Amino acid sequence: NIRRANSRFRDLADRDELTNLLNIRAFMRLAERDHKKMARREGTYSVLLVDVDQLKQINDTYGHEAGNKALKVVAEALLRVTRSEDLVARFGGDEFITYLADSEVTVATDIAQRLRSVVYAATFEVNMDIVRVQVSVGVANYPVDGQSLEKLMAVADRAMYTDKELRAQPEGQLVIQKR
């Protein structure tokens, strides 16, 4: 069936190869469509921007396969703390973005905190070390923080960097437990 094959190709083209989340191109297309709906009916939504803390150190210490495991931990955590109607995407590199449909800022803040906790609880083992992943999260809400998706992404990005500064490990140390 050609229609099914085209649908499968589109799905593959819309997905990040490593995490199987939406890629940023598909995210932007779907989020813009939903943004227009929210603007028409004076609804609200939130955007979360998520950064995997110290991914470079994980890669440098344990190799890129460990870095990929860290990215997958975060992707799985994002899927656990969001609903099926929310959009979850890999933004690129060590960043993820989430569109929380019909979400007030308090709901988005709760989800951000739950995400931090779920990610922190999900360790993985590399070379007999237990590696704990941490994330920084920025939250922005429509229409409070901006009237466009791009503006909200910029606000969430600034909030994420503020979160990162507040949670920084001393001297960029990894959270590692020796076995």
C-alpha positions in Angstrom: 0.0 0.0 0.0 1.6 3.2 -1.2 -0.2 5.4 1.4 1.0 3.3 4.2 4.6 3.4 2.9 4.4 7.1 2.5 3.1 7.4 6.1 6.0 5.2 7.3 8.6 7.3 5.4 7.1 10.5 6.9 7.2 9.0 10.4 10.8 8.0 9.9 11.6 11.5 8.6 9.9 13.1 11.6 11.9 11.0 14.2 15.3 11.5 15.8 17.3 8.3 15.1 18.8 7.9 18.5 15.8 8.6 20.8 12.9 8.0 18.5 11.4 11.3 19.7 10.2 13.9 17.2 13.0 15.8 15.5 13.0 19.6 15.7 11.6 20.1 12.2 8.5 17.9 12.9 8.1 19.5 16.4 8.1 23.0 14.9 5.5 22.0 12.3 3.1 20.4 14.9 3.7 23.0 17.6 3.0 25.9 15.2 -0.2 24.3 14.1 -1.3 23.9 17.8 -0.1 27.4 18.6 -2.5 28.8 16.0 -5.4 26.8 17.5 -4.6 28.1 21.0 -4.4 31.7 19.8 -7.8 31.4 18.1 -9.5 30.0 21.2 -7.5 32.0 23.7 -6.0 28.8 25.2 -2.7 28.3 27.0 0.2 26.0 26.6 3.8 25.7 28.0 7.1 25.0 26.5 9.9 23.2 28.4 13.5 23.4 27.2 15.6 20.6 28.7 19.4 20.4 28.7 21.4 17.3 29.7 23.9 18.6 32.2 27.6 17.6 31.6 27.0 15.4 28.6 30.4 16.4 27.3 32.1 15.1 30.5 30.1 11.9 30.2 31.3 11.5 26.6 34.9 12.4 27.5 35.0 10.1 30.6 33.1 7.1 29.3 32.8 7.4 25.5 29.9 8.4 23.2 28.0 5.2 23.8 27.6 6.3 27.5 26.5 9.8 26.2 23.9 8.1 24.0 22.7 6.2 27.1 22.3 9.5 29.0 20.3 11.0 26.1 18.0 7.9 26.0 17.5 8.2 29.8 16.3 11.7 29.4 14.1 10.9 26.4 12.4 8.0 28.3 11.9 10.3 31.3 10.3 12.9 29.1 7.8 10.4 27.7 7.0 9.2 31.2 6.2 12.7 32.6 4.2 14.0 29.7 0.8 13.1 28.2 0.1 11.6 24.8 -1.2 14.9 23.5 2.1 16.7 24.4 4.9 17.0 21.8 8.3 15.8 22.9 11.3 16.3 20.6 15.1 16.2 20.5 16.1 19.8 19.9 19.6 18.8 18.9 22.8 17.7 20.7 22.1 17.6 24.4 18.8 19.5 24.3 15.1 18.5 24.2 12.0 20.5 23.8 8.4 19.8 25.0 5.1 21.4 24.1 2.6 20.9 26.9 -0.9 21.4 25.4 -3.5 23.2 27.5 -1.0 23.7 30.4 -0.8 26.6 32.8 2.6 27.6 34.1 2.0 25.8 37.5 1.4 22.5 35.7 4.5 23.0 33.5 6.6 23.8 36.6 5.4 20.6 38.3 6.3 18.6 35.2 9.7 20.2 35.1 10.4 19.2 38.7 9.0 15.7 38.1 11.3 15.4 35.1 14.4 16.4 37.2 13.5 13.8 39.8 12.8 11.0 37.3 16.0 11.6 35.4 18.1 11.8 38.6 16.6 8.5 39.8 17.5 6.8 36.5 21.1 5.8 36.7 23.1 3.6 34.3 26.3 1.6 34.7 29.5 2.1 32.7 32.7 0.3 33.5 31.6 -0.5 37.1 30.6 3.1 37.8 27.0 4.2 38.4 26.4 7.4 36.4 23.6 9.7 37.4 22.2 12.0 34.8 20.9 15.5 35.6 19.0 18.0 33.6 18.4 21.8 33.6 14.9 22.8 32.6 13.4 26.1 31.5 9.7 26.8 31.4 7.7 29.4 29.4 4.0 29.8 29.1 1.7 31.2 26.3 0.4 33.9 26.4 2.1 35.1 29.6 5.7 34.9 28.4 5.2 35.6 24.7 2.8 35.6 21.7 4.9 33.4 19.4 6.4 30.0 19.7 9.8 31.4 18.9 9.5 34.0 21.7 8.5 31.3 24.2 11.4 29.1 23.1 13.8 32.1 23.8 12.2 32.7 27.2 12.4 28.9 28.1 16.1 28.9 26.9 17.0 31.8 29.2 15.2 30.1 32.1 17.0 26.8 31.4 20.4 28.6 31.6 19.4 30.2 34.9 18.3 26.8 36.2 21.7 25.4 35.0 23.6 28.1 36.9 21.6 27.5 40.1 22.2 23.7 40.0 25.8 23.7 38.8 28.1 21.0 40.2 31.4 22.3 41.6 34.0 22.5 38.9 31.8 20.6 36.5 32.1 17.3 38.4 30.1 14.4 37.3 27.8 12.6 39.7 29.4 9.2 39.8 29.2 6.4 42.4 32.0 3.8 42.4 30.9 0.2 42.8 
